Amino acid sequence: MADVTTPAGPGIRRRSLLGAAGVAGLGGAIGLGFWLRERAASGMTTDRQKATHLLRRAGFAPSPAEVDTAMHAGLTATTDSLLHPERVDDGKLEASLAAAKLDLTNVAQLRQWWLTRMVETRRPLQEKMTLFWHGILTSSYRKQGQAKDLVHVQNDFLRGHALGNLRDMLIGITKDGMMLRWLDGTGSSKVHPNENYARELMELFTMGVGNYAETDVREGARALTGWAVAQDGSVRFNARAHDEGSKTFLGKTGNLGVDDVIDAIMAQPATPKYIALRMWEFFAYAAPSDGDIQPLVDAYNRTRGDIRAMMGALLASPAFFSDKAYRALVKSPTELVAGLNRQLGLPVSRAQAGAGESMGQSLFDPPSVAGWPGGAAWLSTGSWMARMRYLLTLAGDTQAALGRAAADAGAKTPEAAVAHMVDVMLEGSLTAGARQAVIDHAAAIVKDLGGGPLSPQAVADAVFLLAATPEYQLA
């Protein structure tokens, strides 16, 4: 692993930290990829591991208290609560966000607002689903123009429809101001119909390549004409700009409009398969079999596109709790930031909210209309080193808070501090060799400081080393 410069001053010391990381099993991007491919199928052998897996995938890294609550309630009741966020009071979060007085027309502050939601919410699946849709129904703040609230409006729309009906989601996003700007739908008219959105709606948003013809792109573009975004961000329909001629789209003929286009897409057999595949790969593991996703497809067909029913089928699937699913996904930068803060009880700073850019995931700014590739793409050399720099800086900047948390938990020795943090961050699951390497490093710091009480720096180093392990980097 290449050298990483650690923070100066009160931050984590330079000496031997990366050496300890190597002993603890940190092998960099290549090593993590190998670990993911070759790991033994240890699987989920206890109910606590299953509860933690459910909360980690259907939300962000859970705290021990959240796991305890899930264990007491049982997996079925916990899953039901996750799937029905409207039943859970999130007033404390909303009050906290209101008090923060963040400017939601400023993208940097909007990122902080959203990450704070992920960290503090009692409705984790709702935020995780919002992130899921943000990576599929993509658009970027860079084309919002002078109407600075379009990003926040779209984010709230995705949150409100994240577990609703797919038809409502697709009709709404088609008329969304940010989307109209992003894919050039605004101003598309019967004289000059723009084909960008019609193509991506089928290819990337709902059906996948090979399930439509070029004539469907052209006819779909005609059907979607007439919508425009005003300078103030309001979306308006201009009937005079709409093509009222007969069109044939995916086998449906008539004077078609937005609703007709979406209804035709919803009726295609490719649509539930595509959405089910994207869900499975985001929440379970890559390259599922047809049998893996069939329960989701069946739920779609039975409910006419109910997203909650599809997610319910996924979370109830034995395959979701199989050895193949256990720690089988690389955490995205957003999941890493939100999850670690959630577990450690840390507020989201402005700097943290912008850290995703260097790690390869800048919220509200996908690299293309296809979103973020994810998976192995998170493990490039550059993004991996950015992760390490982020973790080093976080641990160094929060030394005092981490030290207090360890003291509050009654940890007075390196062994006790590491045991506590392994429970908090890794549900107690870490190889004996890696655990001992982290303990040895923390003990060396205590010794260097004269053998006195457990120092915040020793705790901070331990947090960095644990967060850098393959076990933590994988969800």
C-alpha positions in Angstrom: 0.0 0.0 0.0 1.3 3.4 -0.9 2.1 5.9 1.8 -0.6 8.1 3.2 0.2 11.5 4.8 -1.6 11.7 8.2 -2.8 15.0 9.7 -0.2 17.1 11.5 -0.5 18.5 15.0 -3.0 16.8 17.2 -4.0 14.3 14.5 -3.1 10.6 14.4 0.6 10.1 14.5 2.5 9.0 11.4 4.8 6.4 13.0 3.7 2.7 12.3 0.0 3.4 11.7 0.1 2.1 8.2 2.3 -0.8 9.3 -0.3 -1.7 11.8 -2.9 -1.5 9.1 -1.0 -3.9 7.0 -0.8 -6.4 9.9 -4.5 -5.9 10.5 -5.3 -7.1 7.0 -5.6 -3.8 5.1 -4.3 -4.5 1.7 -5.5 -1.5 -0.3 -7.8 -1.6 -3.3 -6.4 -4.7 -4.8 -6.3 -6.6 -1.5 -9.9 -5.7 -0.7 -11.0 -6.8 -4.2 -9.2 -10.1 -3.7 -10.7 -10.5 -0.2 -14.2 -9.9 -1.6 -13.7 -12.6 -4.3 -11.9 -15.2 -2.3 -13.4 -14.8 1.2 -14.6 -17.9 3.0 -18.3 -18.3 3.1 -18.6 -17.7 6.8 -22.1 -16.4 6.3 -24.6 -15.3 9.0 -24.6 -17.9 11.7 -26.3 -16.0 14.4 -29.6 -14.0 14.7 -27.5 -10.9 15.6 -25.5 -11.1 12.4 -28.8 -11.4 10.5 -30.2 -8.4 12.2 -27.1 -6.4 11.6 -27.0 -7.4 7.9 -30.6 -6.4 7.5 -30.1 -3.0 9.1 -26.8 -2.4 7.2 -28.3 -3.2 3.8 -31.8 -1.6 4.4 -30.2 1.5 5.9 -26.7 2.5 7.0 -24.3 1.0 9.5 -26.4 0.4 12.6 -25.5 1.2 16.2 -25.5 -1.6 18.7 -28.6 -0.1 20.2 -30.4 -0.4 16.9 -29.3 -4.0 16.6 -30.5 -4.7 20.1 -33.9 -3.2 19.3 -34.1 -5.3 16.1 -33.2 -8.4 18.1 -35.9 -7.7 20.6 -38.6 -7.0 18.0 -37.5 -9.9 15.6 -36.6 -9.8 12.0 -40.2 -9.9 10.7 -41.3 -6.9 12.8 -38.1 -5.0 12.1 -38.5 -5.5 8.3 -42.1 -4.4 8.5 -41.1 -1.2 10.3 -38.4 -0.5 7.8 -40.9 -0.9 4.9 -43.4 1.5 6.5 -41.4 4.7 7.4 -44.6 6.7 7.6 -45.4 4.8 10.9 -42.1 6.0 12.5 -41.9 9.4 14.1 -38.9 11.3 12.8 -39.8 14.6 14.4 -36.5 14.9 16.2 -34.5 14.8 13.0 -36.8 17.3 11.3 -36.4 19.7 14.3 -32.7 19.3 14.2 -32.5 20.1 10.5 -34.8 23.1 10.9 -32.6 24.4 13.7 -29.5 24.0 11.5 -30.9 26.6 9.1 -29.0 25.1 6.1 -29.4 26.8 2.8 -30.9 24.1 0.6 -30.3 26.1 -2.6 -26.6 25.7 -1.9 -25.4 22.3 -3.1 -22.7 21.9 -0.5 -25.2 22.6 2.3 -27.8 20.4 0.7 -25.3 17.5 0.7 -24.8 18.1 4.5 -28.5 18.2 5.0 -29.0 14.9 3.2 -26.1 13.1 4.9 -27.5 14.4 8.2 -30.8 12.7 7.4 -29.0 9.4 6.7 -27.1 9.6 10.0 -29.9 10.7 12.3 -33.1 9.3 10.7 -35.2 6.7 12.4 -36.4 5.8 8.9 -33.2 4.4 7.4 -34.8 2.4 4.5 -36.5 5.5 3.2 -33.2 7.3 3.0 -31.4 4.3 1.5 -34.2 4.0 -1.1 -33.8 7.7 -1.9 -30.1 7.1 -2.5 -31.0 4.1 -4.7 -33.3 6.1 -6.9 -30.8 9.0 -7.0 -28.4 6.6 -8.7 -30.9 5.4 -11.3 -33.1 8.4 -12.1 -30.1 10.5 -12.3 -29.7 14.2 -12.8 -27.1 16.8 -11.9 -27.2 20.2 -10.2 -24.9 21.5 -13.0 -27.8 22.1 -15.3 -30.3 23.5 -12.9 -29.8 27.1 -14.0 -30.9 30.0 -11.9 -33.7 28.0 -10.2 -31.5 26.9 -7.3 -34.2 24.9 -5.5 -34.7 22.2 -8.2 -32.2 19.8 -6.6 -33.9 19.9 -3.2 -37.3 19.6 -4.8 -36.3 16.5 -6.7 -34.6 14.9 -3.7 -37.8 15.4 -1.6 -39.8 13.9 -4.5 -37.6 10.8 -4.6 -37.9 10.5 -0.8 -41.7 10.8 -0.9 -42.1 8.2 -3.6 -39.2 5.9 -2.7 -41.5 3.1 -1.6 -44.6 4.0 -3.5 -45.8 3.0 -6.9 -43.4 3.0 -9.8 -45.9 4.5 -12.2 -46.3 7.6 -9.9 -42.6 7.8 -9.6 -42.0 7.7 -13.3 -44.7 10.2 -14.2 -43.4 12.6 -11.5 -39.8 12.4 -12.5 -40.7 12.9 -16.2 -42.3 16.2 -15.2 -39.6 17.1 -12.7 -37.8 20.4 -13.3 -34.3 19.2 -12.6 -34.8 16.2 -14.9 -36.3 18.3 -17.7 -33.2 20.5 -17.5 -30.7 17.5 -17.2 -32.0 15.6 -20.2 -33.1 18.5 -22.4 -36.8 17.9 -22.0 -37.6 21.5 -21.3 -38.6 23.3 -24.5 -38.9 20.0 -26.5 -41.7 20.8 -29.0 -43.5 19.3 -31.9 -41.3 21.2 -34.2 -38.0 20.1 -32.5 -38.7 17.1 -30.3 -35.7 16.2 -28.2 -35.0 12.4 -27.9 -32.6 12.4 -25.0 -35.1 11.7 -22.2 -37.2 9.2 -24.1 -34.1 7.1 -24.8 -32.7 7.2 -21.3 -36.1 6.6 -19.8 -36.2 3.2 -21.5 -32.5 2.3 -21.6 -31.3 3.4 -18.2 -34.3 4.1 -16.0 -36.8 1.3 -16.7 -36.1 -1.4 -19.3 -32.5 -1.8 -20.3 -30.8 -2.1 -23.7 -32.4 -4.3 -26.4 -36.0 -3.9 -25.2 -37.0 -1.0 -27.5 -36.5 0.2 -31.0 -35.3 3.5 -32.4 -38.8 4.2 -33.6 -39.9 4.0 -29.9 -37.3 6.7 -29.0 -38.6 9.0 -31.8 -42.3 8.4 -31.0 -41.7 8.7 -27.3 -40.0 12.0 -27.8 -43.0 13.3 -29.7 -45.3 12.2 -26.9 -43.3 14.0 -24.3 -43.2 17.4 -26.0 -44.7 20.5 -24.5 -43.1 20.6 -21.1 -40.8 23.4 -20.0 -39.1 24.8 -16.9 -39.5 28.6 -16.3 -36.7 30.7 -14.8 -38.3 30.5 -11.4 -38.2 26.7 -11.5 -41.9 26.1 -12.1 -42.8 23.4 -14.6 -45.5 24.2 -17.1 -47.2 22.4 -20.0 -47.7 24.3 -23.2 -50.4 22.5 -25.2 -49.5 24.4 -28.4 -45.9 22.9 -28.3 -47.2 19.4 -27.8 -47.3 17.1 -30.8 -51.0 16.0 -31.0 -50.5 13.7 -33.9 -50.9 9.9 -33.7 -47.8 8.0 -32.4 -47.0 4.4 -31.8 -44.9 3.8 -28.8 -44.0 0.3 -27.6 -47.1 -1.0 -29.5 -49.5 1.6 -28.1 -51.0 4.0 -30.7 -52.9 7.3 -30.3 -52.4 10.9 -29.3 -50.0 9.9 -26.6 -48.7 12.0 -23.7 -46.7 11.4 -20.5 -49.1 9.1 -18.8 -49.5 7.0 -21.9 -45.7 6.6 -22.3 -45.3 5.5 -18.7 -48.3 3.1 -18.9 -46.7 1.5 -22.0 -43.4 1.1 -20.2 -45.1 -0.3 -17.1 -46.7 -3.0 -19.2 -43.5 -4.3 -20.7 -42.1 -7.6 -19.3 -38.6 -6.1 -19.3 -39.5 -3.4 -16.8 -40.0 -5.5 -13.6 -37.0 -7.6 -14.5 -34.8 -4.5 -14.9 -36.0 -2.8 -11.8 -35.7 -6.0 -9.8 -32.2 -6.6 -11.0 -31.1 -3.0 -10.1 -32.7 -3.4 -6.6 -31.0 -6.8 -6.0 -27.6 -5.6 -7.1 -27.9 -2.5 -4.8 -29.2 -4.3 -1.7 -28.0 -7.9 -2.0 -25.2 -8.9 -4.4 -24.1 -8.7 -8.0 -25.2 -10.9 -10.8 -28.3 -12.5 -9.3 -29.9 -15.5 -11.0 -33.3 -15.2 -12.6 -34.6 -17.2 -9.7 -33.2 -14.7 -7.2 -35.1 -11.8 -8.7 -38.3 -13.7 -9.6 -40.1 -13.0 -6.3 -39.6 -9.3 -6.9 -40.9 -9.6 -10.4 -43.9 -11.5 -9.1 -44.5 -8.7 -6.5 -44.4 -6.1 -9.3 -46.9 -8.0 -11.4 -49.2 -8.7 -8.5 -49.3 -5.1 -7.3 -48.9 -3.3 -10.6 -45.6 -1.8 -9.7 -45.6 -1.4 -6.0 -42.0 -0.7 -4.9 -42.7 -1.5 -1.3 -43.9 -4.9 -2.3 -40.8 -5.5 -4.3 -38.5 -4.5 -1.5 -40.5 -6.7 0.9 -40.0 -9.7 -1.4 -36.2 -8.9 -1.5 -35.8 -8.5 2.3 -37.8 -11.7 2.9 -35.8 -13.8 0.5 -33.6 -16.6 1.9 -31.0 -15.5 -0.7 -30.8 -12.1 1.0 -29.6 -13.8 4.1 -27.4 -16.3 2.4 -23.6 -16.7 2.6 -23.4 -15.2 -0.9 -24.9 -12.0 0.4 -22.9 -11.5 3.6 -20.5 -8.6 3.2 -20.7 -9.0 -0.5 -21.0 -5.3 -1.5 -18.3 -2.6 -1.4 -19.7 0.4 0.6 -20.2 3.5 -1.5 -18.5 6.6 -0.3 -21.9 7.9 0.9 -22.5 4.7 2.8 -19.1 4.9 4.4 -19.5 8.5 5.5 -23.1 8.1 6.7 -22.6 4.7 8.3 -19.5 5.6 10.3 -21.0 8.8 11.6 -24.2 6.9 12.5 -22.3 4.3 14.5 -20.0 6.8 16.3 -22.7 9.3 17.0 -20.9 12.1 15.1 -22.6 15.1 13.4 -22.0 15.6 9.7 -19.6 18.5 9.1 -19.5 20.5 5.9 -16.1 19.0 5.0 -17.5 15.5 5.4 -20.4 16.3 3.2 -18.0 17.2 0.4 -15.6 14.3 0.9 -17.5 12.0 -1.5 -16.1 13.9 -4.5 -12.5 12.7 -3.9 -13.8 9.2 -3.2 -15.7 9.0 -6.4 -19.3 9.8 -5.4 -20.4 13.5 -5.3 -24.1 13.6 -4.4 -26.2 15.5 -6.9 -23.5 15.3 -9.5 -23.3 11.8 -11.1 -20.5 11.2 -13.6 -23.0 10.5 -16.4 -26.7 9.8 -16.9 -25.8 6.1 -16.1 -25.1 7.2 -12.5 -22.2 5.7 -10.5 -20.9 2.3 -11.7 -20.3 1.1 -8.1 -18.8 -2.2 -7.2 -15.1 -2.5 -8.2 -15.2 1.1 -9.4 -15.1 2.2 -5.7 -11.8 0.3 -5.4 -9.6 2.2 -7.9 -6.2 3.2 -6.5 -7.2 6.9 -6.4 -10.5 6.4 -4.7 -9.1 3.9 -2.3 -6.4 6.4 -1.2 -9.0 9.1 -0.8 -10.9 6.8 1.5 -7.8 6.3 3.7 -7.2 10.0 3.8 -10.8 10.6 4.7 -10.7 8.1 7.5 -7.4 9.4 8.9 -8.7 13.0 8.9 -12.0 12.0 10.5 -10.3 10.0 13.3 -7.8 12.8 13.9 -10.4 15.5 14.0 -12.7 13.6 16.3 -10.1 12.3 18.8 -11.6 14.0 21.8 -15.1 12.8 21.1 -13.9 9.2 20.4 -11.9 9.2 23.6 -14.9 10.4 25.6 -17.2 7.7 24.0 -14.7 5.0 24.9 -14.5 6.3 28.5 -18.3 6.5 28.8 -18.4 2.8 27.7 -16.0 1.9 30.5 -13.0 1.2 28.3 -9.9 1.9 30.3 -7.3 -0.3 28.4 -6.4 -0.8 24.7 -8.0 -4.3 24.9 -11.3 -2.9 26.2 -11.3 0.0 23.8 -10.8 -2.2 20.8 -13.3 -4.8 22.0 -15.8 -1.9 22.4 -15.2 -0.5 18.9 -15.3 -3.9 17.3 -18.7 -4.4 18.8 -19.9 -0.9 17.7 -18.4 -1.0 14.2 -18.3 -4.7 13.2 -20.9 -6.5 15.4 -18.0 -8.1 17.2 -16.8 -9.9 14.0 -13.1 -9.6 13.3 -10.3 -12.1 12.9 -8.2 -12.7 15.9 -5.0 -11.6 14.1 -6.5 -8.3 13.0 -8.0 -7.6 16.4 -4.6 -8.2 18.1 -2.8 -6.0 15.6 -5.1 -3.1 16.5 -4.7 -3.7 20.2 -0.9 -3.8 19.8 -0.9 -0.5 18.0 -3.1 1.2 20.6 -1.0 -0.2 23.4 2.2 1.1 21.8 0.7 4.6 21.8 -0.2 4.4 25.5 3.3 3.2 26.2 4.9 6.0 24.2 2.8 8.5 26.2 4.3 7.1 29.5 1.9 4.3 30.2 -0.8 6.4 31.7 -4.6 6.3 31.0 -5.9 5.2 27.6 -5.4 8.2 25.4 -7.9 9.6 22.8 -5.2 9.2 20.2 -5.0 5.5 20.8 -8.8 5.2 20.5 -8.8 7.3 17.3 -6.0 5.1 15.8 -8.1 2.0 16.6 -11.1 3.5 14.9 -9.1 4.2 11.7 -7.6 0.8 11.6 -10.9 -0.9 12.1 -12.6 1.3 9.5 -9.8 0.4 7.0 -10.3 -3.4 7.4 -12.0 -5.3 4.5 -14.7 -6.4 6.9 -15.7 -2.7 7.5 -15.3 -1.6 3.9 -17.7 -4.2 2.8 -21.4 -3.9 3.5 
